Amino acid sequence: MFERPPGFSISATTRQSAGFTLIELLVVMAILGLLLTLIALNVKGLNNDAEASSSIVAGAFVQARTQALGTTSAVRATLTGPRALTFETSARCGDTTGWTTLNNVNTTLPDGVNITAPGAATLPWQVCFTSRGELPNLPPSILKLTDARARSRTLTFYLTGSVDTQ
Protein backbone atom coordinates (compact mmCIF):
# COMPACT_ATOMS: atom_id res chain seq x y z
CA MET A 1 0.00 0.00 0.00
CA PHE A 2 2.46 2.58 1.17
CA GLU A 3 5.75 2.68 -0.56
CA ARG A 4 8.75 4.81 0.10
CA PRO A 5 9.75 7.20 -2.60
CA PRO A 6 12.77 6.07 -4.57
CA GLY A 7 16.07 6.99 -2.94
CA PHE A 8 14.54 7.41 0.53
CA SER A 9 15.88 5.14 3.23
CA ILE A 10 15.97 5.29 7.01
CA SER A 11 19.42 4.63 8.36
CA ALA A 12 20.25 3.29 11.82
CA THR A 13 21.71 6.65 12.89
CA THR A 14 18.52 8.50 11.99
CA ARG A 15 16.44 6.18 14.15
CA GLN A 16 18.76 6.62 17.16
CA SER A 17 18.74 10.42 17.15
CA ALA A 18 14.94 10.59 17.32
CA GLY A 19 14.85 10.43 21.19
CA PHE A 20 16.88 10.85 24.37
CA THR A 21 19.15 8.31 25.91
CA LEU A 22 18.79 7.19 29.49
CA ILE A 23 22.07 8.87 30.43
CA GLU A 24 20.90 12.21 29.03
CA LEU A 25 17.69 11.99 31.06
CA LEU A 26 19.59 11.13 34.25
CA VAL A 27 21.97 14.08 33.79
CA VAL A 28 19.05 16.48 33.30
CA MET A 29 17.28 15.08 36.38
CA ALA A 30 20.46 15.46 38.48
CA ILE A 31 20.87 19.10 37.41
CA LEU A 32 17.20 19.83 38.18
CA GLY A 33 17.58 18.18 41.58
CA LEU A 34 20.55 20.39 42.45
CA LEU A 35 18.74 23.54 41.33
CA LEU A 36 15.61 22.68 43.32
CA THR A 37 17.72 21.98 46.41
CA LEU A 38 19.38 25.39 46.16
CA ILE A 39 15.99 27.07 45.75
CA ALA A 40 14.53 25.21 48.73
CA LEU A 41 17.43 26.28 50.96
CA ASN A 42 16.90 29.92 50.02
CA VAL A 43 13.18 29.77 50.81
CA LYS A 44 14.02 29.04 54.48
CA GLY A 45 14.24 32.79 55.10
CA LEU A 46 10.50 33.07 54.54
CA ASN A 47 9.77 31.37 57.86
CA ASN A 48 8.19 33.61 60.47
CA ASP A 49 10.01 32.69 63.67
CA ALA A 50 7.96 35.10 65.78
CA GLU A 51 4.71 33.46 64.71
CA ALA A 52 6.08 29.95 65.24
CA SER A 53 7.39 30.94 68.68
CA SER A 54 4.08 32.48 69.71
CA SER A 55 2.38 29.19 68.86
CA ILE A 56 4.95 27.27 70.92
CA VAL A 57 4.61 29.55 73.96
CA ALA A 58 0.80 29.76 73.74
CA GLY A 59 0.71 25.96 73.54
CA ALA A 60 2.90 25.76 76.65
CA PHE A 61 0.48 28.01 78.54
CA VAL A 62 -2.47 25.89 77.41
CA GLN A 63 -0.59 22.79 78.57
CA ALA A 64 0.16 24.43 81.94
CA ARG A 65 -3.51 25.41 82.37
CA THR A 66 -4.61 21.89 81.46
CA GLN A 67 -2.17 20.45 83.98
CA ALA A 68 -3.54 22.78 86.67
CA LEU A 69 -7.07 21.58 85.88
CA GLY A 70 -6.07 17.93 85.69
CA THR A 71 -4.07 17.80 88.91
CA THR A 72 -6.17 20.31 90.89
CA SER A 73 -3.01 22.23 91.74
CA ALA A 74 -1.68 25.66 90.82
CA VAL A 75 0.73 26.05 87.92
CA ARG A 76 2.69 29.26 87.45
CA ALA A 77 4.88 30.51 84.64
CA THR A 78 7.82 32.78 85.36
CA LEU A 79 9.75 34.85 82.83
CA THR A 80 13.19 35.65 84.24
CA GLY A 81 15.03 36.57 81.04
CA PRO A 82 14.64 37.00 77.27
CA ARG A 83 14.62 33.23 76.68
CA ALA A 84 13.96 31.88 80.19
CA LEU A 85 10.36 30.84 80.77
CA THR A 86 9.85 28.23 83.50
CA PHE A 87 6.75 26.43 84.73
CA GLU A 88 6.24 25.28 88.33
CA THR A 89 3.48 23.64 90.34
CA SER A 90 2.29 23.96 93.93
CA ALA A 91 -0.91 23.60 95.94
CA ARG A 92 -2.04 27.23 95.58
CA CYS A 93 -1.00 30.34 93.65
CA GLY A 94 -0.37 32.22 96.90
CA ASP A 95 2.29 29.77 98.13
CA THR A 96 5.70 31.37 98.65
CA THR A 97 7.60 28.07 98.96
CA GLY A 98 7.14 24.51 97.79
CA TRP A 99 7.09 25.16 94.05
CA THR A 100 8.25 22.21 91.93
CA THR A 101 9.58 22.72 88.40
CA LEU A 102 7.57 21.08 85.63
CA ASN A 103 9.84 19.44 83.08
CA ASN A 104 7.06 18.29 80.78
CA VAL A 105 6.10 21.79 79.58
CA ASN A 106 8.42 22.66 76.71
CA THR A 107 9.14 26.18 75.46
CA THR A 108 12.17 25.66 73.22
CA LEU A 109 12.26 28.68 70.91
CA PRO A 110 13.99 29.09 67.54
CA ASP A 111 17.33 30.91 67.62
CA GLY A 112 17.06 34.68 67.66
CA VAL A 113 13.62 34.85 69.29
CA ASN A 114 13.30 36.74 72.57
CA ILE A 115 10.40 37.12 74.98
CA THR A 116 9.84 40.45 76.69
CA ALA A 117 7.15 41.82 78.97
CA PRO A 118 6.69 45.44 77.87
CA GLY A 119 4.95 47.44 80.55
CA ALA A 120 6.12 45.19 83.39
CA ALA A 121 8.10 47.13 85.96
CA THR A 122 10.75 44.47 86.49
CA LEU A 123 11.37 40.80 85.91
CA PRO A 124 10.41 38.21 86.97
CA TRP A 125 7.08 38.36 85.18
CA GLN A 126 4.62 35.77 86.53
CA VAL A 127 1.23 34.33 85.77
CA CYS A 128 -0.44 31.57 87.80
CA PHE A 129 -3.26 29.21 86.84
CA THR A 130 -5.44 28.07 89.75
CA SER A 131 -6.75 24.54 90.14
CA ARG A 132 -9.82 25.74 88.21
CA GLY A 133 -7.67 26.91 85.28
CA GLU A 134 -8.31 30.59 85.98
CA LEU A 135 -5.99 33.48 86.76
CA PRO A 136 -6.54 34.98 90.22
CA ASN A 137 -5.33 38.33 88.83
CA LEU A 138 -4.14 39.63 85.48
CA PRO A 139 -0.42 39.47 84.74
CA PRO A 140 1.49 42.76 84.87
CA SER A 141 1.61 42.99 81.06
CA ILE A 142 1.36 41.12 77.80
CA LEU A 143 4.22 38.99 76.52
CA LYS A 144 5.91 40.06 73.30
CA LEU A 145 7.94 37.65 71.17
CA THR A 146 10.36 39.25 68.70
CA ASP A 147 12.53 37.42 66.15
CA ALA A 148 15.85 38.41 64.56
CA ARG A 149 14.03 40.20 61.71
CA ALA A 150 12.11 42.42 64.18
CA ARG A 151 8.80 40.65 63.49
CA SER A 152 6.74 40.32 66.65
CA ARG A 153 3.70 38.63 68.15
CA THR A 154 1.96 39.31 71.44
CA LEU A 155 0.30 37.02 73.95
CA THR A 156 -2.59 38.48 75.94
CA PHE A 157 -3.92 36.76 79.07
CA TYR A 158 -7.47 36.82 80.43
CA LEU A 159 -8.85 36.05 83.89
CA THR A 160 -10.61 32.99 82.47
CA GLY A 161 -7.18 31.48 81.80
CA SER A 162 -7.31 31.81 78.03
CA VAL A 163 -4.35 33.07 76.04
CA ASP A 164 -4.79 35.12 72.86
CA THR A 165 -2.08 35.34 70.20
CA GLN A 166 -1.94 38.44 68.00
C-alpha positions in Angstrom: 0.0 0.0 0.0 2.5 2.6 1.2 5.8 2.7 -0.6 8.8 4.8 0.1 9.8 7.2 -2.6 12.8 6.1 -4.6 16.1 7.0 -2.9 14.5 7.4 0.5 15.9 5.1 3.2 16.0 5.3 7.0 19.4 4.6 8.4 20.3 3.3 11.8 21.7 6.7 12.9 18.5 8.5 12.0 16.4 6.2 14.1 18.8 6.6 17.2 18.7 10.4 17.2 14.9 10.6 17.3 14.9 10.4 21.2 16.9 10.9 24.4 19.2 8.3 25.9 18.8 7.2 29.5 22.1 8.9 30.4 20.9 12.2 29.0 17.7 12.0 31.1 19.6 11.1 34.2 22.0 14.1 33.8 19.0 16.5 33.3 17.3 15.1 36.4 20.5 15.5 38.5 20.9 19.1 37.4 17.2 19.8 38.2 17.6 18.2 41.6 20.5 20.4 42.5 18.7 23.5 41.3 15.6 22.7 43.3 17.7 22.0 46.4 19.4 25.4 46.2 16.0 27.1 45.7 14.5 25.2 48.7 17.4 26.3 51.0 16.9 29.9 50.0 13.2 29.8 50.8 14.0 29.0 54.5 14.2 32.8 55.1 10.5 33.1 54.5 9.8 31.4 57.9 8.2 33.6 60.5 10.0 32.7 63.7 8.0 35.1 65.8 4.7 33.5 64.7 6.1 30.0 65.2 7.4 30.9 68.7 4.1 32.5 69.7 2.4 29.2 68.9 4.9 27.3 70.9 4.6 29.5 74.0 0.8 29.8 73.7 0.7 26.0 73.5 2.9 25.8 76.6 0.5 28.0 78.5 -2.5 25.9 77.4 -0.6 22.8 78.6 0.2 24.4 81.9 -3.5 25.4 82.4 -4.6 21.9 81.5 -2.2 20.4 84.0 -3.5 22.8 86.7 -7.1 21.6 85.9 -6.1 17.9 85.7 -4.1 17.8 88.9 -6.2 20.3 90.9 -3.0 22.2 91.7 -1.7 25.7 90.8 0.7 26.1 87.9 2.7 29.3 87.4 4.9 30.5 84.6 7.8 32.8 85.4 9.7 34.8 82.8 13.2 35.6 84.2 15.0 36.6 81.0 14.6 37.0 77.3 14.6 33.2 76.7 14.0 31.9 80.2 10.4 30.8 80.8 9.8 28.2 83.5 6.7 26.4 84.7 6.2 25.3 88.3 3.5 23.6 90.3 2.3 24.0 93.9 -0.9 23.6 95.9 -2.0 27.2 95.6 -1.0 30.3 93.6 -0.4 32.2 96.9 2.3 29.8 98.1 5.7 31.4 98.6 7.6 28.1 99.0 7.1 24.5 97.8 7.1 25.2 94.1 8.3 22.2 91.9 9.6 22.7 88.4 7.6 21.1 85.6 9.8 19.4 83.1 7.1 18.3 80.8 6.1 21.8 79.6 8.4 22.7 76.7 9.1 26.2 75.5 12.2 25.7 73.2 12.3 28.7 70.9 14.0 29.1 67.5 17.3 30.9 67.6 17.1 34.7 67.7 13.6 34.8 69.3 13.3 36.7 72.6 10.4 37.1 75.0 9.8 40.5 76.7 7.2 41.8 79.0 6.7 45.4 77.9 4.9 47.4 80.6 6.1 45.2 83.4 8.1 47.1 86.0 10.8 44.5 86.5 11.4 40.8 85.9 10.4 38.2 87.0 7.1 38.4 85.2 4.6 35.8 86.5 1.2 34.3 85.8 -0.4 31.6 87.8 -3.3 29.2 86.8 -5.4 28.1 89.8 -6.7 24.5 90.1 -9.8 25.7 88.2 -7.7 26.9 85.3 -8.3 30.6 86.0 -6.0 33.5 86.8 -6.5 35.0 90.2 -5.3 38.3 88.8 -4.1 39.6 85.5 -0.4 39.5 84.7 1.5 42.8 84.9 1.6 43.0 81.1 1.4 41.1 77.8 4.2 39.0 76.5 5.9 40.1 73.3 7.9 37.7 71.2 10.4 39.2 68.7 12.5 37.4 66.1 15.8 38.4 64.6 14.0 40.2 61.7 12.1 42.4 64.2 8.8 40.7 63.5 6.7 40.3 66.6 3.7 38.6 68.1 2.0 39.3 71.4 0.3 37.0 74.0 -2.6 38.5 75.9 -3.9 36.8 79.1 -7.5 36.8 80.4 -8.8 36.1 83.9 -10.6 33.0 82.5 -7.2 31.5 81.8 -7.3 31.8 78.0 -4.3 33.1 76.0 -4.8 35.1 72.9 -2.1 35.3 70.2 -1.9 38.4 68.0 
